[in-house]
Structure formats: structure tokens, C-alpha cells
Amino acid sequence: MDEIKLIIELPPVTKKNSMQMIRNSKTQKPMLVPSKQYRRYERDSGWFLKLAISSPVNIRALYYMATRRKVDITNLESALLDVLVKHGVITDDSCRIVVSTDGSRVLYDKDNPRTEIYITESKEVTAL
């Protein structure tokens, strides 16, 4: 497999920092769910993701943010992997499929926030 490049032309959104508290309608107990902003990002990302991979890969992502505010790259990676699984790009985000996320970076582009995703086949074998 050659390197595959995908671009999500939406401002990157983290899942963890975009949670909202709601009440379960049946039990009335409070629960955390992803925010409307994240759910919209997850849904709209599907327009940019038309691919299916089931072999071990490295996923390198360049997150171009619209502001210079600090953001946790692991939260961005977690959200991205969840989006890739939801839209069938990868079968799951376990270590058997996503061997590494080497080379991922958070960058700044006020005029064109986006996520550039580079997927390459991994020669590494996981011990699990």
C-alpha cells in the first residue's frame, strides 16, 4: 500500500473536551455525552472519508487549528480514530490495526483549519 492521504476540511474537534451533561430520560441519572459540536464533526467528517482498511497501519495526522490555544494531541487522536472507525476507514482502533500514530502534529492555520491524515502500511507486528 502506498501512502494514502485524506483531508477532513473541518476544524479539528476533540471528543473528551467537548462533553455535555444530560439526564437519562428513563433513570433521571446524569450522564456525559459528546457535545453537539463533536457529534456534528463526527457526522460531517464522513463526507471526506471514503476508504476501508483492515491491515496494520501507521496513522500520521496533521491537525491545523484555527487558533493558537493549547490542545491535547492525544484527545485529537482519540477523536480522529473514533471518526475513522465510525466511517469504516479502519475496522477498529486497536493496536492490531493502528500500530502507531508516529509523526502527528498540531499546527496553526487560521484561514484553513483541517486534519490531514496520512496512512501507511505498517511492517511491525504487535505482540498481542
C-alpha positions in Angstrom: 0.0 0.0 0.0 1.3 3.4 -0.9 0.8 6.3 1.4 -2.9 7.3 1.4 -3.7 11.0 2.1 -7.2 12.0 3.4 -8.2 15.6 4.4 -11.1 16.4 6.6 -11.9 20.0 5.7 -13.3 20.9 9.1 -11.8 22.5 12.2 -10.5 19.6 14.4 -12.6 18.9 17.4 -11.7 16.8 20.5 -14.2 14.4 21.9 -13.0 14.4 25.5 -13.1 18.2 26.0 -16.4 18.5 24.2 -18.7 16.6 26.6 -22.0 17.7 27.9 -24.0 16.6 30.9 -27.5 15.3 30.3 -30.1 13.4 32.3 -31.0 9.9 31.2 -34.7 10.1 30.3 -35.5 6.7 31.9 -33.4 6.8 35.1 -33.0 10.6 35.5 -29.4 9.9 36.4 -26.8 12.4 34.9 -24.5 11.1 32.1 -21.8 12.5 29.9 -22.3 12.5 26.1 -20.3 14.1 23.3 -21.3 17.7 22.6 -23.4 18.7 19.6 -20.2 20.2 18.2 -18.4 16.9 18.3 -21.4 14.9 17.0 -21.7 17.3 14.1 -17.9 17.0 13.4 -18.1 13.2 13.6 -21.1 13.1 11.2 -19.8 15.7 8.7 -16.3 14.0 8.5 -17.9 11.1 6.6 -18.1 13.3 3.5 -14.3 13.3 3.4 -13.7 9.6 4.3 -14.3 7.1 1.5 -11.9 4.2 2.2 -11.7 0.9 4.1 -8.5 -0.6 5.6 -8.2 -3.7 7.7 -4.4 -4.2 7.7 -2.0 -2.8 10.3 -1.2 0.8 9.7 0.6 3.9 10.9 -1.7 7.0 11.0 0.1 10.3 11.0 -2.2 13.3 11.3 -1.5 17.0 11.0 -4.2 18.9 12.9 -4.4 22.5 11.6 -6.1 24.5 14.3 -7.8 27.9 13.7 -6.4 29.3 17.0 -3.1 29.0 18.9 -4.9 27.8 22.0 -3.3 24.8 23.7 -4.9 21.5 22.8 -4.1 18.0 23.9 -2.9 15.9 20.9 -4.0 12.7 22.5 -7.6 13.9 22.6 -7.4 14.9 19.0 -6.0 11.5 18.1 -8.7 9.7 20.1 -11.4 11.7 18.3 -9.9 11.1 14.9 -9.6 7.3 15.4 -13.2 7.2 16.6 -14.3 9.0 13.4 -12.2 6.7 11.2 -13.8 3.7 12.8 -17.3 5.1 12.7 -17.0 5.8 8.9 -15.4 2.4 8.2 -12.0 3.7 7.1 -10.4 1.3 9.7 -12.1 -1.7 11.1 -11.2 -0.7 14.7 -8.6 1.4 16.5 -7.0 -1.4 18.5 -3.2 -1.8 18.5 -3.6 -4.7 15.9 -4.9 -2.2 13.3 -3.4 1.2 14.4 0.2 0.2 15.2 1.3 3.8 15.7 0.5 7.4 15.3 4.1 8.5 14.7 4.6 11.9 13.3 1.3 13.5 14.3 1.5 17.2 15.0 -0.7 20.2 16.0 -0.2 23.2 13.7 -1.8 26.6 13.1 -3.8 27.7 10.1 -6.3 30.4 10.9 -7.8 30.5 7.4 -8.0 26.8 6.7 -8.4 24.6 9.8 -8.4 20.9 8.8 -7.0 17.5 9.6 -4.6 15.9 7.1 -4.4 12.1 7.5 -1.5 10.0 6.1 -2.0 6.3 6.3 0.9 3.9 5.6 1.1 0.1 5.9 3.0 -1.0 8.9 5.6 -3.7 8.8 5.6 -4.0 12.6 3.9 -7.0 14.2 2.1 -6.5 17.5 2.8 -8.9 20.3 -0.8 -9.1 21.3 
